[in-house]
Amino acid sequence: MPNETGDDRRGRKPAEDDGRRQFLTRMSVDVIKAVKQAALEDDTTAWRIMEEAAKEWLDRRRKSRKRS
């Protein structure tokens, strides 16, 4: 049965209102641990570190494709 928003997926958290959505991926345990430790040291979150890394990678990729 759909809920108030018309969404019939039970047990799911409502989407944040900041335009972000959850994205599941796989990484080596060592990388995950290092990202989490860096987040603690920098007083931030692992997802912010990963989002920044992804944006930087996409920017470098876009720039390298323009040169080709």
Secondary structure, DSSP 8 states (H G I E B T S, - for coil): ---TTS---TT-----TTS---------HHHHHHHHHHHHHTTS-HHHHHHHHHHHHHHHHHHHHHH-
